């Protein structure tokens, strides 16, 4: 696993207080109690800080799942 993937996974785990085995294709916005609108903004802030990026508003809105997030971050030259 690469460093960016570890960092990405850790951010999800820390932001939502979840175990690593929850991460994957089934993890979507509002699929867990912690990933509500407030949790979403906390996740976005943590990702911006960790990867030293500034997410565009459309990307924040489109960030609807764990997997979709990796695709969106690819636009910012973050490789997984």
Buried (B, 14 or more C-beta within 10 A) or exposed (E): EEEBBEBBBEBBBEBBEBEEEBBEEEBEBEEBEBBEEEBBEBBBEBBBEBBEBEBEEEBBEBBBBBBBBBEBBEEBEBEB
